[in-house]
Amino acid sequence: MEPRPPPKVHEPEVLPPARDETSGPGPARPEPTAPPPSAPSPPTLLHAATAGLAITKQRKLLALVIAGISDAISVVAEFAPPIQWAVDLATAFLLFALLGFRWQLLPVLVMEAIPGLAAFPTWVLVVGLLATTTPTRRE
């Protein structure tokens, strides 16, 4: 029987120390590059969120006129619910077409269908709210 050779001992590999700016000569790290100053900055989340919400002044005024006429007809048509519902549906359609989809208009459409509540100027109130809180887009 032959003698066995001694088992090999695995020695861990010793790595050279990492170089930094103060450790002397060596390969230089590339400097981070900044975007050129003439490049436009990307739009912020706030800009993207409000860009599609802005309404022109003319559309705001026309929406107020439509809401005022609708509320005036609703007071007269209080005792004829089918006429009042038709006026309210037409008003909602016109306002959605004019202002785009605004969720604030949906509760008013429901309120106008409740007998007795149609006497209040709810269309004028919600359009006035939208006109004052929504940014105005310049033409």
Contacts in CASP RR format, 6 or more apart in sequence:
PFRMAT RR
TARGET T0000
AUTHOR 0000-0000-0000
METHOD contacts of the structure
MODEL  1
MEPRPPPKVHEPEVLPPARDETSGPGPARPEPTAPPPSAPSPPTLLHAAT
AGLAITKQRKLLALVIAGISDAISVVAEFAPPIQWAVDLATAFLLFALLG
FRWQLLPVLVMEAIPGLAAFPTWVLVVGLLATTTPTRRE
17 23 0 8 1.000
19 26 0 8 1.000
19 27 0 8 1.000
21 29 0 8 1.000
43 51 0 8 1.000
50 135 0 8 1.000
53 134 0 8 1.000
53 135 0 8 1.000
54 134 0 8 1.000
54 135 0 8 1.000
54 136 0 8 1.000
54 137 0 8 1.000
55 63 0 8 1.000
55 99 0 8 1.000
55 130 0 8 1.000
55 131 0 8 1.000
55 134 0 8 1.000
55 135 0 8 1.000
55 136 0 8 1.000
55 137 0 8 1.000
56 136 0 8 1.000
56 137 0 8 1.000
56 138 0 8 1.000
56 139 0 8 1.000
57 136 0 8 1.000
59 98 0 8 1.000
59 99 0 8 1.000
60 127 0 8 1.000
60 130 0 8 1.000
60 131 0 8 1.000
60 134 0 8 1.000
60 136 0 8 1.000
62 98 0 8 1.000
63 95 0 8 1.000
63 98 0 8 1.000
63 99 0 8 1.000
63 127 0 8 1.000
63 130 0 8 1.000
63 131 0 8 1.000
64 124 0 8 1.000
64 127 0 8 1.000
64 128 0 8 1.000
64 131 0 8 1.000
66 91 0 8 1.000
66 94 0 8 1.000
66 95 0 8 1.000
66 98 0 8 1.000
66 123 0 8 1.000
66 127 0 8 1.000
67 91 0 8 1.000
67 95 0 8 1.000
67 121 0 8 1.000
67 123 0 8 1.000
67 124 0 8 1.000
67 126 0 8 1.000
67 127 0 8 1.000
67 128 0 8 1.000
68 121 0 8 1.000
68 123 0 8 1.000
68 124 0 8 1.000
70 87 0 8 1.000
70 88 0 8 1.000
70 90 0 8 1.000
70 91 0 8 1.000
70 123 0 8 1.000
71 121 0 8 1.000
71 122 0 8 1.000
71 123 0 8 1.000
71 124 0 8 1.000
73 84 0 8 1.000
73 87 0 8 1.000
74 84 0 8 1.000
74 87 0 8 1.000
74 88 0 8 1.000
74 112 0 8 1.000
74 118 0 8 1.000
74 119 0 8 1.000
74 123 0 8 1.000
75 118 0 8 1.000
75 119 0 8 1.000
77 83 0 8 1.000
77 84 0 8 1.000
77 87 0 8 1.000
77 118 0 8 1.000
78 84 0 8 1.000
78 116 0 8 1.000
78 118 0 8 1.000
78 119 0 8 1.000
81 115 0 8 1.000
84 112 0 8 1.000
84 118 0 8 1.000
85 112 0 8 1.000
85 113 0 8 1.000
88 109 0 8 1.000
88 112 0 8 1.000
88 113 0 8 1.000
88 118 0 8 1.000
89 109 0 8 1.000
91 123 0 8 1.000
92 105 0 8 1.000
92 108 0 8 1.000
92 109 0 8 1.000
95 102 0 8 1.000
95 105 0 8 1.000
95 123 0 8 1.000
95 127 0 8 1.000
96 102 0 8 1.000
96 105 0 8 1.000
99 105 0 8 1.000
99 127 0 8 1.000
99 130 0 8 1.000
102 130 0 8 1.000
104 126 0 8 1.000
104 129 0 8 1.000
104 130 0 8 1.000
105 126 0 8 1.000
108 122 0 8 1.000
108 123 0 8 1.000
108 125 0 8 1.000
108 126 0 8 1.000
111 117 0 8 1.000
111 122 0 8 1.000
112 118 0 8 1.000
112 122 0 8 1.000
112 123 0 8 1.000
END
